[in-house]
Amino acid sequence: MTKPPAKARPHFADEGIEKGVQKLTGESITPVIRDILKTEGGARLKVYMETCAHCGLCSEACHHYLSNDRDPKYSPAGKVRQTIGEILRKKGAVSPGFIKTACEIAFTECNLCRRCVMYCPFGIDVAYLMLFVRRICHRLGVVPQYIQDTAHSHAATLNQMWVKEDEWIDTLHWQEDEAREEIPGLRIPLEKEGAEIFYSVIGPEPKFRAQLIYQAAVIMHVAGMNWTMPATPGWDNSDMCMYTGDFEMTARLKKAHFETAMRLKTKRIVMGECGHAFRSVHDVGNRFLGWKTEPLPVVHAIQFYYELFRDKKLTVKQKFDQPVTLHDPCNVVRGAGLHELARYIIHETCDRFIEMHPNREHNYCCNAGGGVINCGPPFTKKRVTSNSVKAEQLKAVKAKGANIIIAPCHNCHGGLEDIIKHYDLGMEIKFLGDIIYECIKKT
């Protein structure tokens, strides 16, 4: 029996891609690509592309492939073959139409989650290859509009949400006032030199989730931490520019972030619950600055919360009494190995924990990370239908009694919320900070 022909890739109109492609010609594309291949390609690209045996073992790791009827063009190897593979085969002599398709594949059909790397017998990093394609698209001026707007915000304001300097300070004062109604002696220390902790967050917190700053301030106060937050740009640890391929801007963002922490003479940076920002600091930003590692220690919120419970700096007044499950975020689990620390915190704060399967480094991506959710509404339907495998995973754990999903990452919240709504799962998502705030003894 012959296999039915693969479905054509659906078309999604995006202003950034469409207008960018209109400005291109074959003659303008080729020299740009050849320059990137010469100056930025190197041995890593060559080894990956020449090593791939097209064995297909990576396919079963990819939620896009699994959720699209196992169509080979959505497999990691298939996406590589359709993009950078074709670019190398033609030595950069590709058409504007090709760049349009390659852009959509690299930006909206791969979350850079690196689950496929674990299943590749040679450890080929498909995320690196897709980022390389995005880099080419950036240099050619072909980037989805919504994520490019976010990159523009980073360039103009050093944060991803166009938060003005006075708006940032006003938000911190507002959250301090709110928290002082609960704990009169609480402060959110601004510009405190020599503090042990520089606490940094991502742009959506002051813009949309200010209660997370409130909760973090309460946790810091109760634990007796010596901490501070800056009153100047450099407070935002997020970075969509690394996902658009604008590595120059990525370096500028990380430099501003680290220099702000060093200006205040802090001992270390504690980051809020964000996965991609952690990746930017440990895997991308510091390297584009030419640094072997970050200039002062950086810990994710999971590591910090673990320390607080381990060192008995927080006391649980009453455990969270509803069954919970944990979504393991790609960038802090596959990327940083923080899965057991997250479970330690959950066991300290929750009565009943139910694992979803697969879990830990084998967990399925939320399909929001890697900048995919930031490509905006034109691709929302594509994103949620390309992660039906995650919906099934959530349905299974809900059937066991867990209606609360703990997801210690902002992008994961956005992606899971869309999946829950689209598949009518009726589940609720919380940060670790939400649970900790609710459970600890505050006075």
C-alpha positions as CSV (number, residue, x, y, z in Angstrom):
1,M,0.0,0.0,0.0
2,T,1.5,3.3,-1.0
3,K,1.8,6.1,1.5
4,P,-0.5,9.1,0.9
5,P,1.3,12.2,-0.2
6,A,2.4,14.6,2.5
7,K,0.2,17.6,3.1
8,A,1.4,20.9,1.8
9,R,2.7,23.3,4.5
10,P,-0.1,25.7,5.4
11,H,0.5,29.4,4.6
12,F,0.3,32.1,7.3
13,A,0.5,35.7,6.3
14,D,3.0,37.7,8.4
15,E,3.8,41.3,7.6
16,G,7.5,41.1,8.7
17,I,8.2,38.0,6.5
18,E,6.2,39.3,3.5
19,K,7.7,42.8,3.4
20,G,11.2,41.5,4.1
21,V,11.0,39.0,1.2
22,Q,9.7,41.6,-1.2
23,K,12.9,43.6,-0.8
24,L,15.1,40.6,-1.8
25,T,16.5,39.4,-5.0
26,G,18.6,36.3,-5.8
27,E,21.5,38.7,-6.4
28,S,21.1,40.3,-2.9
29,I,20.7,37.1,-1.0
30,T,23.7,35.1,-2.1
31,P,26.5,37.4,-1.0
32,V,25.0,37.8,2.5
33,I,24.6,34.1,3.0
34,R,28.1,33.4,1.7
35,D,29.5,36.0,4.1
36,I,27.8,34.5,7.1
37,L,28.9,31.0,6.1
38,K,32.5,32.2,5.8
39,T,32.6,34.3,9.0
40,E,30.2,32.5,11.3
41,G,29.9,28.9,10.0
42,G,33.1,27.2,11.0
43,A,33.8,23.6,12.1
44,R,30.6,23.2,14.2
45,L,28.3,23.7,11.3
46,K,30.4,21.6,9.0
47,V,30.6,18.7,11.4
48,Y,26.9,18.6,12.2
49,M,25.9,18.8,8.5
50,E,28.4,16.2,7.4
51,T,27.7,13.8,10.3
52,C,23.9,13.5,10.0
53,A,23.1,10.1,8.7
54,H,19.4,10.9,8.1
55,C,18.5,7.9,10.3
56,G,15.3,9.5,11.6
57,L,15.9,8.7,15.3
58,C,15.3,12.4,16.0
59,S,11.8,12.4,14.6
60,E,10.1,10.7,17.5
61,A,11.5,13.3,19.9
62,C,9.9,16.3,18.1
63,H,6.4,17.4,19.1
64,H,5.9,19.1,15.8
65,Y,6.5,15.8,14.0
66,L,4.3,13.8,16.4
67,S,1.5,16.3,16.3
68,N,1.4,16.7,12.5
69,D,0.7,13.0,11.5
70,R,4.4,12.2,11.6
71,D,4.9,14.2,8.4
72,P,8.6,13.9,7.6
73,K,8.9,17.5,6.8
74,Y,8.3,18.4,10.4
75,S,11.0,16.0,11.7
76,P,14.2,17.7,12.9
77,A,16.3,16.2,10.2
78,G,13.7,17.2,7.6
79,K,13.7,20.8,8.8
80,V,17.5,20.8,8.6
81,R,17.4,19.4,5.1
82,Q,14.8,21.9,3.9
83,T,16.7,24.9,5.2
84,I,20.4,25.0,6.0
85,G,21.0,21.8,4.0
86,E,19.6,23.4,0.8
87,I,21.5,26.6,1.5
88,L,24.8,24.7,1.7
89,R,23.9,22.5,-1.3
90,K,23.3,25.6,-3.4
91,K,26.2,27.6,-1.8
92,G,23.8,30.4,-0.8
93,A,22.3,30.8,-4.3
94,V,18.6,30.6,-3.1
95,S,15.5,32.5,-4.1
96,P,13.4,35.0,-2.0
97,G,10.7,32.3,-2.0
98,F,13.1,29.8,-0.4
99,I,14.0,32.3,2.3
100,K,10.3,32.9,3.1
101,T,9.8,29.2,3.6
102,A,13.1,28.7,5.5
103,C,12.1,31.6,7.8
104,E,8.8,30.1,8.7
105,I,10.3,26.7,9.3
106,A,13.1,28.1,11.6
107,F,11.0,30.5,13.5
108,T,7.6,28.7,13.9
109,E,8.3,24.9,13.4
110,C,11.2,24.5,15.8
111,N,11.2,25.6,19.5
112,L,15.0,25.0,19.8
113,C,14.0,22.7,22.7
114,R,16.9,20.3,22.0
115,R,14.8,17.2,22.9
116,C,15.9,15.8,19.5
117,V,19.6,16.1,20.5
118,M,19.0,13.5,23.2
119,Y,17.8,11.0,20.6
120,C,20.5,11.7,18.0
121,P,23.2,9.0,18.1
122,F,25.8,11.7,17.2
123,G,24.4,14.5,19.4
124,I,23.7,16.9,16.5
125,D,22.4,20.1,17.9
126,V,19.4,21.0,15.6
127,A,18.7,24.1,17.7
128,Y,22.1,25.5,16.7
129,L,21.3,24.8,13.1
130,M,17.9,26.4,13.3
131,L,19.4,29.4,15.0
132,F,21.9,29.6,12.2
133,V,19.0,29.8,9.7
134,R,17.4,32.5,11.8
135,R,20.7,34.4,11.8
136,I,20.7,34.3,8.0
137,C,17.0,35.5,8.0
138,H,17.9,38.4,10.4
139,R,20.8,39.5,8.2
140,L,18.4,39.5,5.2
141,G,15.7,41.4,7.0
142,V,13.2,38.6,7.0
143,V,11.8,38.1,10.5
144,P,8.2,37.6,11.8
145,Q,6.8,41.0,12.7
146,Y,5.8,40.4,16.3
147,I,9.1,39.0,17.5
148,Q,11.0,41.7,15.5
149,D,8.9,44.4,17.3
150,T,10.1,42.8,20.6
151,A,13.7,43.0,19.4
152,H,13.1,46.7,18.6
153,S,11.9,47.2,22.2
154,H,15.0,45.6,23.5
155,A,17.1,47.9,21.3
156,A,15.2,51.1,22.3
157,T,14.6,50.4,26.0
158,L,16.7,47.5,27.1
159,N,13.5,45.6,28.0
160,Q,11.1,43.6,25.8
161,M,7.9,45.4,26.8
162,W,8.7,49.1,26.1
163,V,8.6,49.8,29.9
164,K,9.8,53.3,30.5
165,E,12.3,54.0,33.3
166,D,9.7,55.9,35.4
167,E,7.1,53.1,34.8
168,W,9.6,50.5,36.1
169,I,10.3,52.5,39.3
170,D,6.6,53.2,39.8
171,T,5.8,49.5,39.5
172,L,8.3,48.6,42.2
173,H,7.0,51.3,44.5
174,W,3.4,50.2,43.8
175,Q,4.2,46.5,44.6
176,E,6.1,47.6,47.7
177,D,3.1,49.6,48.9
178,E,0.8,46.6,48.3
179,A,3.1,44.2,50.1
180,R,3.6,46.6,53.1
181,E,-0.2,46.3,53.7
182,E,0.5,42.6,54.4
183,I,4.0,43.0,56.0
184,P,4.5,46.6,57.3
185,G,8.3,46.4,57.5
186,L,8.8,45.0,53.9
187,R,10.9,47.0,51.4
188,I,11.9,46.5,47.8
189,P,15.4,48.0,48.1
190,L,16.4,50.1,45.1
191,E,20.0,50.8,44.1
192,K,21.4,49.3,47.3
193,E,25.1,48.9,46.9
194,G,26.9,45.8,48.1
195,A,23.7,43.6,48.5
196,E,24.2,39.9,48.4
197,I,21.5,39.5,45.7
198,F,20.7,41.4,42.5
199,Y,17.1,40.3,41.7
200,S,16.2,40.5,38.0
201,V,13.0,39.7,36.2
202,I,11.7,39.7,32.6
203,G,9.8,42.6,31.0
204,P,6.3,40.9,31.2
205,E,6.5,41.0,35.0
206,P,6.1,44.8,35.5
207,K,3.9,44.9,32.5
208,F,1.5,42.0,33.1
209,R,2.4,40.0,36.2
210,A,3.4,42.6,38.8
211,Q,2.1,40.2,41.5
212,L,5.2,38.1,40.9
213,I,7.4,41.0,42.1
214,Y,5.2,41.3,45.1
215,Q,5.5,37.6,45.9
216,A,9.3,37.6,45.4
217,A,9.6,40.6,47.7
218,V,7.7,38.7,50.4
219,I,9.8,35.6,50.0
220,M,13.0,37.7,50.2
221,H,11.8,39.5,53.3
222,V,10.7,36.4,55.1
223,A,13.9,34.6,54.3
224,G,15.9,37.6,55.6
225,M,17.8,38.2,52.3
226,N,20.1,41.1,51.6
227,W,18.9,42.1,48.2
228,T,18.3,44.9,45.7
229,M,16.8,45.8,42.4
230,P,18.1,48.5,40.1
231,A,16.3,51.7,39.2
232,T,18.0,51.9,35.8
233,P,17.8,49.9,32.5
234,G,19.5,46.6,32.8
235,W,16.9,45.1,35.1
236,D,15.3,43.0,32.4
237,N,17.1,39.6,31.9
238,S,15.0,38.5,28.9
239,D,16.3,38.3,25.4
240,M,14.3,37.8,22.3
241,C,17.1,39.1,20.1
242,M,19.0,35.8,20.4
243,Y,15.9,34.2,18.9
244,T,15.7,36.7,16.0
245,G,19.3,36.1,15.1
246,D,20.4,39.6,16.3
247,F,23.4,38.4,18.2
248,E,24.9,41.9,18.4
249,M,21.9,43.1,20.3
250,T,22.0,40.0,22.5
251,A,25.5,40.8,23.5
252,R,24.5,44.4,24.3
253,L,21.6,43.2,26.5
254,K,23.7,40.8,28.5
255,K,26.5,43.5,28.9
256,A,23.9,46.0,30.3
257,H,22.5,43.4,32.6
258,F,25.8,42.3,34.1
259,E,27.2,45.9,34.2
260,T,24.1,47.0,36.2
261,A,24.7,44.2,38.7
262,M,28.4,45.0,39.0
263,R,27.7,48.7,39.3
264,L,25.7,47.9,42.5
265,K,28.6,45.7,43.7
266,T,26.2,42.7,44.2
267,K,27.5,39.3,44.9
268,R,25.3,37.3,42.5
269,I,22.3,37.6,40.3
270,V,19.1,35.7,41.2
271,M,16.8,35.4,38.2
272,G,13.0,35.1,38.3
273,E,11.2,32.1,36.8
274,C,12.2,32.4,33.2
275,G,13.8,29.8,31.0
276,H,14.9,31.6,27.9
277,A,16.6,34.4,29.9
278,F,18.6,31.7,31.8
279,R,19.6,30.2,28.4
280,S,20.7,33.7,27.2
281,V,23.0,34.2,30.1
282,H,24.6,30.7,30.2
283,D,24.5,29.6,26.6
284,V,24.4,32.5,24.3
285,G,24.9,36.0,25.6
286,N,28.2,35.5,27.4
287,R,29.7,33.8,24.4
288,F,28.7,36.6,22.0
289,L,30.5,38.9,24.4
290,G,33.6,36.8,24.1
291,W,33.3,35.7,27.7
292,K,34.0,32.1,28.8
293,T,31.3,32.5,31.5
294,E,29.3,35.2,33.3
295,P,31.3,37.7,35.3
296,L,29.4,37.0,38.5
297,P,27.4,34.0,39.6
298,V,23.8,33.7,38.2
299,V,21.2,31.4,39.7
300,H,17.7,30.6,38.5
301,A,14.7,31.0,40.8
302,I,14.5,27.2,41.1
303,Q,18.1,27.0,42.5
304,F,17.4,30.0,44.8
305,Y,14.1,28.5,46.2
306,Y,15.9,25.2,46.7
307,E,18.6,26.9,48.8
308,L,16.0,28.7,50.9
309,F,14.2,25.5,51.8
310,R,17.4,23.5,52.2
311,D,18.8,26.1,54.6
312,K,15.6,26.3,56.6
313,K,15.1,30.0,55.7
314,L,11.5,29.5,54.9
315,T,8.9,27.7,57.0
316,V,5.9,26.0,55.5
317,K,2.8,27.0,57.4
318,Q,0.4,24.7,55.5
319,K,1.1,22.7,52.4
320,F,-0.7,23.3,49.2
321,D,-3.6,20.9,49.4
322,Q,-4.6,20.3,45.8
323,P,-2.8,17.6,43.6
324,V,-0.2,19.2,41.4
325,T,2.0,18.2,38.4
326,L,5.2,19.7,37.1
327,H,6.0,20.8,33.6
328,D,9.7,20.6,33.2
329,P,10.8,23.7,31.1
330,C,13.3,22.9,28.4
331,N,15.8,25.6,29.1
332,V,16.2,25.0,32.9
333,V,15.9,21.2,32.7
334,R,17.4,19.9,29.5
335,G,19.5,23.0,29.4
336,A,20.5,23.3,33.1
337,G,19.5,20.1,34.9
338,L,17.4,21.7,37.6
339,H,14.6,19.0,37.5
340,E,15.4,17.4,40.9
341,L,15.7,20.8,42.6
342,A,12.2,21.7,41.4
343,R,10.8,18.5,42.7
344,Y,12.5,19.1,46.1
345,I,10.6,22.4,46.3
346,I,7.3,20.8,45.4
347,H,7.7,18.1,47.9
348,E,8.4,20.7,50.6
349,T,5.3,22.8,49.7
350,C,2.7,20.4,48.2
351,D,0.7,17.5,49.7
352,R,0.4,15.5,46.6
353,F,2.6,15.5,43.5
354,I,1.7,13.5,40.3
355,E,4.3,13.2,37.6
356,M,3.4,13.7,34.0
357,H,5.0,11.3,31.6
358,P,7.5,11.6,30.0
359,N,9.2,13.9,32.5
360,R,12.4,15.6,33.5
361,E,14.8,16.0,30.5
362,H,12.4,13.8,28.4
363,N,9.4,16.2,28.9
364,Y,7.6,17.6,25.8
365,C,8.1,21.3,25.1
366,C,5.3,23.7,25.7
367,N,5.7,24.8,22.1
368,A,6.0,28.5,23.2
369,G,9.8,28.6,23.8
370,G,12.5,29.5,21.4
371,G,10.7,32.7,20.4
372,V,7.8,30.8,18.8
373,I,5.1,32.3,20.9
374,N,6.6,35.7,20.3
375,C,6.0,35.3,16.6
376,G,2.5,36.3,17.5
377,P,-1.2,35.8,16.5
378,P,-0.5,34.9,12.9
379,F,1.0,31.6,14.1
380,T,-1.1,30.8,17.2
381,K,-3.3,28.2,15.6
382,K,-0.3,26.5,14.0
383,R,1.4,26.5,17.4
384,V,-1.4,24.8,19.4
385,T,-2.3,22.3,16.7
386,S,1.4,21.4,16.4
387,N,1.5,20.4,20.0
388,S,-1.5,18.0,20.4
389,V,1.0,15.6,21.9
390,K,1.4,18.0,24.9
391,A,-2.4,18.2,25.2
392,E,-2.6,14.4,25.4
393,Q,0.2,14.4,28.1
394,L,-1.8,17.0,30.1
395,K,-5.1,15.0,29.7
396,A,-3.4,11.9,31.1
397,V,-2.1,13.6,34.2
398,K,-5.4,15.4,34.8
399,A,-7.1,12.0,34.7
400,K,-4.9,10.9,37.6
401,G,-6.2,13.9,39.6
402,A,-3.7,16.8,38.9
403,N,-5.6,19.9,37.8
404,I,-2.8,22.3,38.8
405,I,0.3,22.6,36.6
406,I,3.4,24.1,38.1
407,A,5.5,25.6,35.3
408,P,8.6,27.6,36.5
409,C,8.9,29.6,33.2
410,H,7.0,32.5,31.7
411,N,7.0,31.2,28.1
412,C,5.7,27.9,29.3
413,H,2.8,29.6,31.0
414,G,1.9,31.3,27.8
415,G,2.2,28.1,25.7
416,L,0.3,25.9,28.2
417,E,-2.4,28.5,28.6
418,D,-3.1,28.4,24.9
419,I,-3.0,24.6,24.8
420,I,-5.4,24.3,27.8
421,K,-7.8,26.8,26.1
422,H,-7.6,25.2,22.6
423,Y,-8.1,21.6,23.8
424,D,-10.6,22.7,26.6
425,L,-8.6,21.0,29.3
426,G,-9.8,23.2,32.2
427,M,-6.5,23.1,34.1
428,E,-4.7,25.9,36.0
429,I,-1.1,26.9,35.8
430,K,1.0,28.3,38.7
431,F,4.6,29.4,39.2
432,L,6.7,28.0,42.0
433,G,6.6,31.4,43.5
434,D,2.8,31.3,43.6
435,I,2.9,28.1,45.6
436,I,5.7,29.2,48.0
437,Y,4.0,32.5,48.7
438,E,0.7,30.8,49.5
439,C,2.3,28.2,51.8
440,I,5.0,29.9,53.8
441,K,4.7,31.4,57.3
442,K,5.1,35.1,56.7
443,T,5.4,36.6,60.2
